[in-house]
Amino acid sequence: MARQRIERLFELAGQEFDGHPDRSNRYVQLARQIGMRHNVRIPKELKRRMCRHCHSYLVPGSNAQVRLRGMYVVVTCLICERQMRYPY
Ligand SMILES: [Zn+2]
């Protein structure tokens, strides 16, 4: 139930990103709050769509830069300019 709401919020974040990136960030924030309140982890594939540091909704090629470094995918958030690494 909580997980479905989280997925739905990320979906909305994706839809709003073009015109209203600030709304996307709000949806991500809500998703995180739901996750914390219900003790539900944000699914791995959705976690990659947000910045671990500033919690912005990330879109590769727009506000995020994605690079392959050996065994890792390195995502740079262009909002706070910090990096996240994920195993490839
Ligand atoms: Zn960031």
PDB file of the backbone (N, CA, C, O) and the ligand in Angstrom, with CONECT records:
HET     ZN  A 101       1
ATOM      1  N   MET A   1       0.838  -1.202   0.000  1.00  0.00           N
ATOM      2  CA  MET A   1       0.000   0.000   0.000  1.00  0.00           C
ATOM      3  C   MET A   1       0.881   1.263   0.000  1.00  0.00           C
ATOM      4  O   MET A   1       0.773   2.104  -0.892  1.00  0.00           O
ATOM      5  N   ALA A   2       1.738   1.379   0.997  1.00  0.00           N
ATOM      6  CA  ALA A   2       2.649   2.526   1.048  1.00  0.00           C
ATOM      7  C   ALA A   2       3.563   2.501  -0.170  1.00  0.00           C
ATOM      8  O   ALA A   2       3.866   3.535  -0.765  1.00  0.00           O
ATOM      9  N   ARG A   3       3.990   1.305  -0.521  1.00  0.00           N
ATOM     10  CA  ARG A   3       4.898   1.181  -1.654  1.00  0.00           C
ATOM     11  C   ARG A   3       4.220   1.634  -2.950  1.00  0.00           C
ATOM     12  O   ARG A   3       4.854   2.245  -3.810  1.00  0.00           O
ATOM     13  N   GLN A   4       2.936   1.331  -3.080  1.00  0.00           N
ATOM     14  CA  GLN A   4       2.206   1.771  -4.263  1.00  0.00           C
ATOM     15  C   GLN A   4       2.118   3.289  -4.324  1.00  0.00           C
ATOM     16  O   GLN A   4       2.240   3.887  -5.393  1.00  0.00           O
ATOM     17  N   ARG A   5       1.907   3.901  -3.171  1.00  0.00           N
ATOM     18  CA  ARG A   5       1.832   5.367  -3.143  1.00  0.00           C
ATOM     19  C   ARG A   5       3.179   5.981  -3.507  1.00  0.00           C
ATOM     20  O   ARG A   5       3.249   7.000  -4.193  1.00  0.00           O
ATOM     21  N   ILE A   6       4.240   5.345  -3.035  1.00  0.00           N
ATOM     22  CA  ILE A   6       5.583   5.839  -3.364  1.00  0.00           C
ATOM     23  C   ILE A   6       5.809   5.763  -4.873  1.00  0.00           C
ATOM     24  O   ILE A   6       6.307   6.706  -5.488  1.00  0.00           O
ATOM     25  N   GLU A   7       5.429   4.617  -5.462  1.00  0.00           N
ATOM     26  CA  GLU A   7       5.624   4.456  -6.909  1.00  0.00           C
ATOM     27  C   GLU A   7       4.802   5.476  -7.678  1.00  0.00           C
ATOM     28  O   GLU A   7       5.260   6.039  -8.673  1.00  0.00           O
ATOM     29  N   ARG A   8       3.595   5.704  -7.211  1.00  0.00           N
ATOM     30  CA  ARG A   8       2.709   6.666  -7.863  1.00  0.00           C
ATOM     31  C   ARG A   8       3.298   8.087  -7.785  1.00  0.00           C
ATOM     32  O   ARG A   8       3.221   8.849  -8.748  1.00  0.00           O
ATOM     33  N   LEU A   9       3.873   8.427  -6.650  1.00  0.00           N
ATOM     34  CA  LEU A   9       4.449   9.762  -6.486  1.00  0.00           C
ATOM     35  C   LEU A   9       5.640   9.969  -7.417  1.00  0.00           C
ATOM     36  O   LEU A   9       5.838  11.056  -7.959  1.00  0.00           O
ATOM     37  N   PHE A  10       6.422   8.919  -7.594  1.00  0.00           N
ATOM     38  CA  PHE A  10       7.551   9.036  -8.515  1.00  0.00           C
ATOM     39  C   PHE A  10       7.064   9.179  -9.953  1.00  0.00           C
ATOM     40  O   PHE A  10       7.660   9.886 -10.765  1.00  0.00           O
ATOM     41  N   GLU A  11       5.955   8.483 -10.244  1.00  0.00           N
ATOM     42  CA  GLU A  11       5.365   8.588 -11.567  1.00  0.00           C
ATOM     43  C   GLU A  11       4.922  10.032 -11.821  1.00  0.00           C
ATOM     44  O   GLU A  11       5.189  10.596 -12.882  1.00  0.00           O
ATOM     45  N   LEU A  12       4.250  10.611 -10.846  1.00  0.00           N
ATOM     46  CA  LEU A  12       3.803  11.996 -10.958  1.00  0.00           C
ATOM     47  C   LEU A  12       4.999  12.938 -11.078  1.00  0.00           C
ATOM     48  O   LEU A  12       4.972  13.897 -11.849  1.00  0.00           O
ATOM     49  N   ALA A  13       6.030  12.655 -10.318  1.00  0.00           N
ATOM     50  CA  ALA A  13       7.237  13.485 -10.373  1.00  0.00           C
ATOM     51  C   ALA A  13       7.777  13.506 -11.800  1.00  0.00           C
ATOM     52  O   ALA A  13       8.183  14.554 -12.303  1.00  0.00           O
ATOM     53  N   GLY A  14       7.777  12.347 -12.441  1.00  0.00           N
ATOM     54  CA  GLY A  14       8.254  12.243 -13.814  1.00  0.00           C
ATOM     55  C   GLY A  14       7.386  13.044 -14.772  1.00  0.00           C
ATOM     56  O   GLY A  14       7.887  13.681 -15.698  1.00  0.00           O
ATOM     57  N   GLN A  15       6.076  13.004 -14.537  1.00  0.00           N
ATOM     58  CA  GLN A  15       5.157  13.721 -15.430  1.00  0.00           C
ATOM     59  C   GLN A  15       5.286  15.229 -15.271  1.00  0.00           C
ATOM     60  O   GLN A  15       5.144  15.973 -16.241  1.00  0.00           O
ATOM     61  N   GLU A  16       5.551  15.674 -14.063  1.00  0.00           N
ATOM     62  CA  GLU A  16       5.578  17.118 -13.800  1.00  0.00           C
ATOM     63  C   GLU A  16       6.934  17.748 -14.105  1.00  0.00           C
ATOM     64  O   GLU A  16       7.064  18.971 -14.155  1.00  0.00           O
ATOM     65  N   PHE A  17       7.946  16.896 -14.308  1.00  0.00           N
ATOM     66  CA  PHE A  17       9.295  17.437 -14.370  1.00  0.00           C
ATOM     67  C   PHE A  17       9.482  18.491 -15.464  1.00  0.00           C
ATOM     68  O   PHE A  17      10.147  19.504 -15.251  1.00  0.00           O
ATOM     69  N   ASP A  18       8.893  18.245 -16.630  1.00  0.00           N
ATOM     70  CA  ASP A  18       9.068  19.172 -17.750  1.00  0.00           C
ATOM     71  C   ASP A  18       8.660  20.607 -17.417  1.00  0.00           C
ATOM     72  O   ASP A  18       9.444  21.541 -17.586  1.00  0.00           O
ATOM     73  N   GLY A  19       7.445  20.767 -16.951  1.00  0.00           N
ATOM     74  CA  GLY A  19       6.957  22.111 -16.706  1.00  0.00           C
ATOM     75  C   GLY A  19       7.218  22.618 -15.298  1.00  0.00           C
ATOM     76  O   GLY A  19       7.401  23.816 -15.077  1.00  0.00           O
ATOM     77  N   HIS A  20       7.232  21.691 -14.349  1.00  0.00           N
ATOM     78  CA  HIS A  20       7.293  22.100 -12.936  1.00  0.00           C
ATOM     79  C   HIS A  20       8.256  21.234 -12.132  1.00  0.00           C
ATOM     80  O   HIS A  20       7.826  20.424 -11.310  1.00  0.00           O
ATOM     81  N   PRO A  21       9.544  21.400 -12.364  1.00  0.00           N
ATOM     82  CA  PRO A  21      10.513  20.559 -11.634  1.00  0.00           C
ATOM     83  C   PRO A  21      10.403  20.727 -10.118  1.00  0.00           C
ATOM     84  O   PRO A  21      10.746  19.810  -9.371  1.00  0.00           O
ATOM     85  N   ASP A  22       9.935  21.877  -9.660  1.00  0.00           N
ATOM     86  CA  ASP A  22       9.779  22.066  -8.220  1.00  0.00           C
ATOM     87  C   ASP A  22       8.710  21.126  -7.671  1.00  0.00           C
ATOM     88  O   ASP A  22       8.830  20.637  -6.548  1.00  0.00           O
ATOM     89  N   ARG A  23       7.664  20.872  -8.462  1.00  0.00           N
ATOM     90  CA  ARG A  23       6.631  19.924  -8.031  1.00  0.00           C
ATOM     91  C   ARG A  23       7.201  18.514  -7.961  1.00  0.00           C
ATOM     92  O   ARG A  23       6.879  17.750  -7.051  1.00  0.00           O
ATOM     93  N   SER A  24       8.046  18.177  -8.923  1.00  0.00           N
ATOM     94  CA  SER A  24       8.667  16.850  -8.904  1.00  0.00           C
ATOM     95  C   SER A  24       9.400  16.645  -7.590  1.00  0.00           C
ATOM     96  O   SER A  24       9.303  15.584  -6.974  1.00  0.00           O
ATOM     97  N   ASN A  25      10.134  17.665  -7.164  1.00  0.00           N
ATOM     98  CA  ASN A  25      10.886  17.537  -5.915  1.00  0.00           C
ATOM     99  C   ASN A  25       9.950  17.377  -4.732  1.00  0.00           C
ATOM    100  O   ASN A  25      10.246  16.651  -3.783  1.00  0.00           O
ATOM    101  N   ARG A  26       8.838  18.048  -4.796  1.00  0.00           N
ATOM    102  CA  ARG A  26       7.836  17.932  -3.731  1.00  0.00           C
ATOM    103  C   ARG A  26       7.289  16.502  -3.670  1.00  0.00           C
ATOM    104  O   ARG A  26       7.109  15.950  -2.584  1.00  0.00           O
ATOM    105  N   TYR A  27       7.026  15.909  -4.831  1.00  0.00           N
ATOM    106  CA  TYR A  27       6.511  14.538  -4.857  1.00  0.00           C
ATOM    107  C   TYR A  27       7.533  13.559  -4.280  1.00  0.00           C
ATOM    108  O   TYR A  27       7.185  12.629  -3.552  1.00  0.00           O
ATOM    109  N   VAL A  28       8.785  13.789  -4.620  1.00  0.00           N
ATOM    110  CA  VAL A  28       9.835  12.915  -4.104  1.00  0.00           C
ATOM    111  C   VAL A  28       9.923  13.043  -2.578  1.00  0.00           C
ATOM    112  O   VAL A  28      10.113  12.063  -1.858  1.00  0.00           O
ATOM    113  N   GLN A  29       9.778  14.281  -2.121  1.00  0.00           N
ATOM    114  CA  GLN A  29       9.806  14.523  -0.680  1.00  0.00           C
ATOM    115  C   GLN A  29       8.662  13.777   0.020  1.00  0.00           C
ATOM    116  O   GLN A  29       8.851  13.164   1.071  1.00  0.00           O
ATOM    117  N   LEU A  30       7.480  13.845  -0.585  1.00  0.00           N
ATOM    118  CA  LEU A  30       6.325  13.138  -0.023  1.00  0.00           C
ATOM    119  C   LEU A  30       6.574  11.638  -0.009  1.00  0.00           C
ATOM    120  O   LEU A  30       6.263  10.953   0.966  1.00  0.00           O
ATOM    121  N   ALA A  31       7.140  11.136  -1.105  1.00  0.00           N
ATOM    122  CA  ALA A  31       7.420   9.699  -1.186  1.00  0.00           C
ATOM    123  C   ALA A  31       8.373   9.286  -0.062  1.00  0.00           C
ATOM    124  O   ALA A  31       8.194   8.234   0.552  1.00  0.00           O
ATOM    125  N   ARG A  32       9.372  10.104   0.201  1.00  0.00           N
ATOM    126  CA  ARG A  32      10.329   9.795   1.267  1.00  0.00           C
ATOM    127  C   ARG A  32       9.627   9.802   2.629  1.00  0.00           C
ATOM    128  O   ARG A  32       9.879   8.945   3.477  1.00  0.00           O
ATOM    129  N   GLN A  33       8.749  10.780   2.819  1.00  0.00           N
ATOM    130  CA  GLN A  33       8.037  10.862   4.092  1.00  0.00           C
ATOM    131  C   GLN A  33       7.171   9.628   4.314  1.00  0.00           C
ATOM    132  O   GLN A  33       7.128   9.076   5.414  1.00  0.00           O
ATOM    133  N   ILE A  34       6.481   9.201   3.255  1.00  0.00           N
ATOM    134  CA  ILE A  34       5.644   8.005   3.371  1.00  0.00           C
ATOM    135  C   ILE A  34       6.518   6.810   3.712  1.00  0.00           C
ATOM    136  O   ILE A  34       6.174   6.005   4.578  1.00  0.00           O
ATOM    137  N   GLY A  35       7.634   6.701   3.037  1.00  0.00           N
ATOM    138  CA  GLY A  35       8.554   5.601   3.289  1.00  0.00           C
ATOM    139  C   GLY A  35       9.010   5.574   4.738  1.00  0.00           C
ATOM    140  O   GLY A  35       9.066   4.515   5.364  1.00  0.00           O
ATOM    141  N   MET A  36       9.337   6.747   5.263  1.00  0.00           N
ATOM    142  CA  MET A  36       9.817   6.798   6.641  1.00  0.00           C
ATOM    143  C   MET A  36       8.695   6.487   7.621  1.00  0.00           C
ATOM    144  O   MET A  36       8.889   5.761   8.596  1.00  0.00           O
ATOM    145  N   ARG A  37       7.524   7.044   7.350  1.00  0.00           N
ATOM    146  CA  ARG A  37       6.401   6.862   8.261  1.00  0.00           C
ATOM    147  C   ARG A  37       5.982   5.396   8.328  1.00  0.00           C
ATOM    148  O   ARG A  37       5.645   4.887   9.397  1.00  0.00           O
ATOM    149  N   HIS A  38       6.006   4.723   7.180  1.00  0.00           N
ATOM    150  CA  HIS A  38       5.541   3.334   7.154  1.00  0.00           C
ATOM    151  C   HIS A  38       6.688   2.345   7.180  1.00  0.00           C
ATOM    152  O   HIS A  38       6.495   1.139   7.027  1.00  0.00           O
ATOM    153  N   ASN A  39       7.863   2.865   7.373  1.00  0.00           N
ATOM    154  CA  ASN A  39       9.032   2.007   7.416  1.00  0.00           C
ATOM    155  C   ASN A  39       9.169   1.151   6.153  1.00  0.00           C
ATOM    156  O   ASN A  39       9.482  -0.038   6.218  1.00  0.00           O
ATOM    157  N   VAL A  40       8.929   1.778   5.026  1.00  0.00           N
ATOM    158  CA  VAL A  40       9.043   1.106   3.732  1.00  0.00           C
ATOM    159  C   VAL A  40      10.220   1.734   3.000  1.00  0.00           C
ATOM    160  O   VAL A  40      10.334   2.958   2.924  1.00  0.00           O
ATOM    161  N   ARG A  41      11.082   0.901   2.471  1.00  0.00           N
ATOM    162  CA  ARG A  41      12.216   1.434   1.716  1.00  0.00           C
ATOM    163  C   ARG A  41      11.754   1.867   0.337  1.00  0.00           C
ATOM    164  O   ARG A  41      10.846   1.279  -0.249  1.00  0.00           O
ATOM    165  N   ILE A  42      12.400   2.910  -0.168  1.00  0.00           N
ATOM    166  CA  ILE A  42      12.128   3.321  -1.545  1.00  0.00           C
ATOM    167  C   ILE A  42      12.786   2.290  -2.453  1.00  0.00           C
ATOM    168  O   ILE A  42      13.972   2.001  -2.292  1.00  0.00           O
ATOM    169  N   PRO A  43      12.042   1.734  -3.401  1.00  0.00           N
ATOM    170  CA  PRO A  43      12.624   0.696  -4.264  1.00  0.00           C
ATOM    171  C   PRO A  43      13.893   1.189  -4.952  1.00  0.00           C
ATOM    172  O   PRO A  43      14.031   2.361  -5.304  1.00  0.00           O
ATOM    173  N   LYS A  44      14.811   0.241  -5.127  1.00  0.00           N
ATOM    174  CA  LYS A  44      16.128   0.573  -5.674  1.00  0.00           C
ATOM    175  C   LYS A  44      16.054   1.382  -6.969  1.00  0.00           C
ATOM    176  O   LYS A  44      16.774   2.364  -7.153  1.00  0.00           O
ATOM    177  N   GLU A  45      15.156   0.938  -7.868  1.00  0.00           N
ATOM    178  CA  GLU A  45      15.107   1.589  -9.177  1.00  0.00           C
ATOM    179  C   GLU A  45      14.577   3.026  -9.065  1.00  0.00           C
ATOM    180  O   GLU A  45      14.868   3.862  -9.920  1.00  0.00           O
ATOM    181  N   LEU A  46      13.810   3.305  -8.027  1.00  0.00           N
ATOM    182  CA  LEU A  46      13.312   4.677  -7.844  1.00  0.00           C
ATOM    183  C   LEU A  46      14.333   5.537  -7.118  1.00  0.00           C
ATOM    184  O   LEU A  46      14.424   6.745  -7.337  1.00  0.00           O
ATOM    185  N   LYS A  47      15.095   4.891  -6.253  1.00  0.00           N
ATOM    186  CA  LYS A  47      16.136   5.618  -5.521  1.00  0.00           C
ATOM    187  C   LYS A  47      17.122   6.276  -6.469  1.00  0.00           C
ATOM    188  O   LYS A  47      17.665   7.345  -6.190  1.00  0.00           O
ATOM    189  N   ARG A  48      17.338   5.616  -7.588  1.00  0.00           N
ATOM    190  CA  ARG A  48      18.273   6.175  -8.565  1.00  0.00           C
ATOM    191  C   ARG A  48      17.711   7.407  -9.244  1.00  0.00           C
ATOM    192  O   ARG A  48      18.446   8.155  -9.889  1.00  0.00           O
ATOM    193  N   ARG A  49      16.448   7.617  -9.106  1.00  0.00           N
ATOM    194  CA  ARG A  49      15.821   8.781  -9.728  1.00  0.00           C
ATOM    195  C   ARG A  49      15.802   9.991  -8.799  1.00  0.00           C
ATOM    196  O   ARG A  49      15.261  11.043  -9.140  1.00  0.00           O
ATOM    197  N   MET A  50      16.404   9.826  -7.615  1.00  0.00           N
ATOM    198  CA  MET A  50      16.500  11.000  -6.757  1.00  0.00           C
ATOM    199  C   MET A  50      17.899  11.136  -6.195  1.00  0.00           C
ATOM    200  O   MET A  50      18.640  10.162  -6.068  1.00  0.00           O
ATOM    201  N   CYS A  51      18.243  12.374  -5.861  1.00  0.00           N
ATOM    202  CA  CYS A  51      19.561  12.627  -5.320  1.00  0.00           C
ATOM    203  C   CYS A  51      19.590  12.219  -3.853  1.00  0.00           C
ATOM    204  O   CYS A  51      18.722  12.598  -3.066  1.00  0.00           O
ATOM    205  N   ARG A  52      20.598  11.444  -3.509  1.00  0.00           N
ATOM    206  CA  ARG A  52      20.728  10.956  -2.139  1.00  0.00           C
ATOM    207  C   ARG A  52      21.054  12.111  -1.176  1.00  0.00           C
ATOM    208  O   ARG A  52      20.783  12.037   0.023  1.00  0.00           O
ATOM    209  N   HIS A  53      21.634  13.160  -1.727  1.00  0.00           N
ATOM    210  CA  HIS A  53      22.116  14.252  -0.869  1.00  0.00           C
ATOM    211  C   HIS A  53      21.080  15.361  -0.713  1.00  0.00           C
ATOM    212  O   HIS A  53      20.758  15.762   0.406  1.00  0.00           O
ATOM    213  N   CYS A  54      20.562  15.856  -1.832  1.00  0.00           N
ATOM    214  CA  CYS A  54      19.616  16.984  -1.720  1.00  0.00           C
ATOM    215  C   CYS A  54      18.180  16.551  -2.018  1.00  0.00           C
ATOM    216  O   CYS A  54      17.257  17.363  -1.946  1.00  0.00           O
ATOM    217  N   HIS A  55      17.993  15.275  -2.353  1.00  0.00           N
ATOM    218  CA  HIS A  55      16.657  14.697  -2.557  1.00  0.00           C
ATOM    219  C   HIS A  55      15.885  15.324  -3.713  1.00  0.00           C
ATOM    220  O   HIS A  55      14.654  15.339  -3.700  1.00  0.00           O
ATOM    221  N   SER A  56      16.587  15.832  -4.693  1.00  0.00           N
ATOM    222  CA  SER A  56      15.920  16.325  -5.894  1.00  0.00           C
ATOM    223  C   SER A  56      15.534  15.139  -6.773  1.00  0.00           C
ATOM    224  O   SER A  56      16.192  14.099  -6.754  1.00  0.00           O
ATOM    225  N   TYR A  57      14.472  15.306  -7.533  1.00  0.00           N
ATOM    226  CA  TYR A  57      14.117  14.321  -8.539  1.00  0.00           C
ATOM    227  C   TYR A  57      15.101  14.491  -9.695  1.00  0.00           C
ATOM    228  O   TYR A  57      15.282  15.603 -10.191  1.00  0.00           O
ATOM    229  N   LEU A  58      15.732  13.411 -10.125  1.00  0.00           N
ATOM    230  CA  LEU A  58      16.789  13.512 -11.126  1.00  0.00           C
ATOM    231  C   LEU A  58      16.351  12.970 -12.474  1.00  0.00           C
ATOM    232  O   LEU A  58      15.732  11.910 -12.561  1.00  0.00           O
ATOM    233  N   VAL A  59      16.678  13.703 -13.516  1.00  0.00           N
ATOM    234  CA  VAL A  59      16.447  13.243 -14.876  1.00  0.00           C
ATOM    235  C   VAL A  59      17.775  13.308 -15.617  1.00  0.00           C
ATOM    236  O   VAL A  59      18.311  14.394 -15.836  1.00  0.00           O
ATOM    237  N   PRO A  60      18.312  12.144 -16.007  1.00  0.00           N
ATOM    238  CA  PRO A  60      19.583  12.133 -16.733  1.00  0.00           C
ATOM    239  C   PRO A  60      19.498  13.013 -17.980  1.00  0.00           C
ATOM    240  O   PRO A  60      18.511  12.971 -18.714  1.00  0.00           O
ATOM    241  N   GLY A  61      20.523  13.793 -18.206  1.00  0.00           N
ATOM    242  CA  GLY A  61      20.538  14.676 -19.365  1.00  0.00           C
ATOM    243  C   GLY A  61      19.890  16.013 -19.084  1.00  0.00           C
ATOM    244  O   GLY A  61      19.988  16.939 -19.889  1.00  0.00           O
ATOM    245  N   SER A  62      19.225  16.116 -17.943  1.00  0.00           N
ATOM    246  CA  SER A  62      18.610  17.387 -17.599  1.00  0.00           C
ATOM    247  C   SER A  62      19.260  17.966 -16.345  1.00  0.00           C
ATOM    248  O   SER A  62      19.972  18.968 -16.416  1.00  0.00           O
ATOM    249  N   ASN A  63      19.017  17.342 -15.215  1.00  0.00           N
ATOM    250  CA  ASN A  63      19.659  17.835 -13.996  1.00  0.00           C
ATOM    251  C   ASN A  63      20.565  16.768 -13.380  1.00  0.00           C
ATOM    252  O   ASN A  63      20.983  16.880 -12.228  1.00  0.00           O
ATOM    253  N   ALA A  64      20.856  15.742 -14.162  1.00  0.00           N
ATOM    254  CA  ALA A  64      21.762  14.709 -13.682  1.00  0.00           C
ATOM    255  C   ALA A  64      22.654  14.237 -14.821  1.00  0.00           C
ATOM    256  O   ALA A  64      22.227  14.157 -15.973  1.00  0.00           O
ATOM    257  N   GLN A  65      23.889  13.928 -14.482  1.00  0.00           N
ATOM    258  CA  GLN A  65      24.836  13.446 -15.481  1.00  0.00           C
ATOM    259  C   GLN A  65      25.171  12.000 -15.119  1.00  0.00           C
ATOM    260  O   GLN A  65      25.517  11.699 -13.976  1.00  0.00           O
ATOM    261  N   VAL A  66      25.064  11.122 -16.093  1.00  0.00           N
ATOM    262  CA  VAL A  66      25.310   9.709 -15.818  1.00  0.00           C
ATOM    263  C   VAL A  66      26.550   9.260 -16.579  1.00  0.00           C
ATOM    264  O   VAL A  66      26.657   9.457 -17.790  1.00  0.00           O
ATOM    265  N   ARG A  67      27.480   8.656 -15.856  1.00  0.00           N
ATOM    266  CA  ARG A  67      28.716   8.172 -16.480  1.00  0.00           C
ATOM    267  C   ARG A  67      28.971   6.747 -16.026  1.00  0.00           C
ATOM    268  O   ARG A  67      28.639   6.359 -14.907  1.00  0.00           O
ATOM    269  N   LEU A  68      29.564   5.986 -16.916  1.00  0.00           N
ATOM    270  CA  LEU A  68      29.979   4.642 -16.539  1.00  0.00           C
ATOM    271  C   LEU A  68      31.442   4.695 -16.134  1.00  0.00           C
ATOM    272  O   LEU A  68      32.284   5.189 -16.884  1.00  0.00           O
ATOM    273  N   ARG A  69      31.746   4.181 -14.933  1.00  0.00           N
ATOM    274  CA  ARG A  69      33.132   4.119 -14.466  1.00  0.00           C
ATOM    275  C   ARG A  69      33.406   2.685 -14.061  1.00  0.00           C
ATOM    276  O   ARG A  69      33.096   2.273 -12.943  1.00  0.00           O
ATOM    277  N   GLY A  70      33.985   1.939 -14.966  1.00  0.00           N
ATOM    278  CA  GLY A  70      34.293   0.555 -14.647  1.00  0.00           C
ATOM    279  C   GLY A  70      33.049  -0.218 -14.279  1.00  0.00           C
ATOM    280  O   GLY A  70      32.158  -0.410 -15.107  1.00  0.00           O
ATOM    281  N   MET A  71      32.988  -0.662 -13.032  1.00  0.00           N
ATOM    282  CA  MET A  71      31.867  -1.476 -12.574  1.00  0.00           C
ATOM    283  C   MET A  71      30.725  -0.636 -12.012  1.00  0.00           C
ATOM    284  O   MET A  71      29.738  -1.174 -11.509  1.00  0.00           O
ATOM    285  N   TYR A  72      30.863   0.675 -12.100  1.00  0.00           N
ATOM    286  CA  TYR A  72      29.857   1.530 -11.465  1.00  0.00           C
ATOM    287  C   TYR A  72      29.206   2.498 -12.434  1.00  0.00           C
ATOM    288  O   TYR A  72      29.797   2.915 -13.431  1.00  0.00           O
ATOM    289  N   VAL A  73      27.980   2.837 -12.109  1.00  0.00           N
ATOM    290  CA  VAL A  73      27.320   3.958 -12.750  1.00  0.00           C
ATOM    291  C   VAL A  73      27.484   5.121 -11.789  1.00  0.00           C
ATOM    292  O   VAL A  73      27.091   5.027 -10.627  1.00  0.00           O
ATOM    293  N   VAL A  74      28.061   6.214 -12.264  1.00  0.00           N
ATOM    294  CA  VAL A  74      28.232   7.380 -11.410  1.00  0.00           C
ATOM    295  C   VAL A  74      27.230   8.439 -11.858  1.00  0.00           C
ATOM    296  O   VAL A  74      27.263   8.908 -12.996  1.00  0.00           O
ATOM    297  N   VAL A  75      26.350   8.801 -10.947  1.00  0.00           N
ATOM    298  CA  VAL A  75      25.346   9.814 -11.246  1.00  0.00           C
ATOM    299  C   VAL A  75      25.741  11.087 -10.520  1.00  0.00           C
ATOM    300  O   VAL A  75      25.899  11.084  -9.299  1.00  0.00           O
ATOM    301  N   THR A  76      25.902  12.174 -11.261  1.00  0.00           N
ATOM    302  CA  THR A  76      26.195  13.459 -10.640  1.00  0.00           C
ATOM    303  C   THR A  76      24.928  14.298 -10.642  1.00  0.00           C
ATOM    304  O   THR A  76      24.326  14.530 -11.691  1.00  0.00           O
ATOM    305  N   CYS A  77      24.533  14.746  -9.472  1.00  0.00           N
ATOM    306  CA  CYS A  77      23.384  15.632  -9.349  1.00  0.00           C
ATOM    307  C   CYS A  77      23.861  17.033  -9.700  1.00  0.00           C
ATOM    308  O   CYS A  77      24.780  17.557  -9.069  1.00  0.00           O
ATOM    309  N   LEU A  78      23.245  17.635 -10.694  1.00  0.00           N
ATOM    310  CA  LEU A  78      23.707  18.951 -11.130  1.00  0.00           C
ATOM    311  C   LEU A  78      23.113  20.070 -10.271  1.00  0.00           C
ATOM    312  O   LEU A  78      23.401  21.247 -10.492  1.00  0.00           O
ATOM    313  N   ILE A  79      22.294  19.704  -9.303  1.00  0.00           N
ATOM    314  CA  ILE A  79      21.727  20.703  -8.391  1.00  0.00           C
ATOM    315  C   ILE A  79      22.708  20.951  -7.246  1.00  0.00           C
ATOM    316  O   ILE A  79      23.068  22.093  -6.961  1.00  0.00           O
ATOM    317  N   CYS A  80      23.137  19.862  -6.588  1.00  0.00           N
ATOM    318  CA  CYS A  80      24.072  20.044  -5.471  1.00  0.00           C
ATOM    319  C   CYS A  80      25.488  19.635  -5.876  1.00  0.00           C
ATOM    320  O   CYS A  80      26.430  19.799  -5.101  1.00  0.00           O
ATOM    321  N   GLU A  81      25.637  19.098  -7.101  1.00  0.00           N
ATOM    322  CA  GLU A  81      26.925  18.721  -7.672  1.00  0.00           C
ATOM    323  C   GLU A  81      27.638  17.619  -6.908  1.00  0.00           C
ATOM    324  O   GLU A  81      28.862  17.498  -6.971  1.00  0.00           O
ATOM    325  N   ARG A  82      26.875  16.826  -6.193  1.00  0.00           N
ATOM    326  CA  ARG A  82      27.493  15.673  -5.546  1.00  0.00           C
ATOM    327  C   ARG A  82      27.201  14.415  -6.341  1.00  0.00           C
ATOM    328  O   ARG A  82      26.327  14.393  -7.207  1.00  0.00           O
ATOM    329  N   GLN A  83      27.956  13.361  -6.025  1.00  0.00           N
ATOM    330  CA  GLN A  83      27.877  12.142  -6.828  1.00  0.00           C
ATOM    331  C   GLN A  83      27.322  10.970  -6.039  1.00  0.00           C
ATOM    332  O   GLN A  83      27.465  10.885  -4.820  1.00  0.00           O
ATOM    333  N   MET A  84      26.688  10.075  -6.772  1.00  0.00           N
ATOM    334  CA  MET A  84      26.251   8.794  -6.214  1.00  0.00           C
ATOM    335  C   MET A  84      26.795   7.699  -7.108  1.00  0.00           C
ATOM    336  O   MET A  84      26.857   7.851  -8.328  1.00  0.00           O
ATOM    337  N   ARG A  85      27.187   6.599  -6.494  1.00  0.00           N
ATOM    338  CA  ARG A  85      27.708   5.481  -7.272  1.00  0.00           C
ATOM    339  C   ARG A  85      26.820   4.275  -7.071  1.00  0.00           C
ATOM    340  O   ARG A  85      26.423   3.967  -5.947  1.00  0.00           O
ATOM    341  N   TYR A  86      26.510   3.593  -8.152  1.00  0.00           N
ATOM    342  CA  TYR A  86      25.717   2.381  -8.066  1.00  0.00           C
ATOM    343  C   TYR A  86      26.462   1.286  -8.803  1.00  0.00           C
ATOM    344  O   TYR A  86      27.047   1.535  -9.857  1.00  0.00           O
ATOM    345  N   PRO A  87      26.446   0.080  -8.263  1.00  0.00           N
ATOM    346  CA  PRO A  87      27.058  -1.025  -9.005  1.00  0.00           C
ATOM    347  C   PRO A  87      26.333  -1.214 -10.325  1.00  0.00           C
ATOM    348  O   PRO A  87      25.113  -1.070 -10.405  1.00  0.00           O
ATOM    349  N   TYR A  88      27.087  -1.533 -11.344  1.00  0.00           N
ATOM    350  CA  TYR A  88      26.537  -1.609 -12.696  1.00  0.00           C
ATOM    351  C   TYR A  88      25.999  -2.996 -12.957  1.00  0.00           C
ATOM    352  O   TYR A  88      25.491  -3.266 -14.045  1.00  0.00           O
TER     353      TYR A  88
HETATM  354 ZN    ZN A 101      21.653  16.728  -5.231  1.00  0.00          ZN2+
END
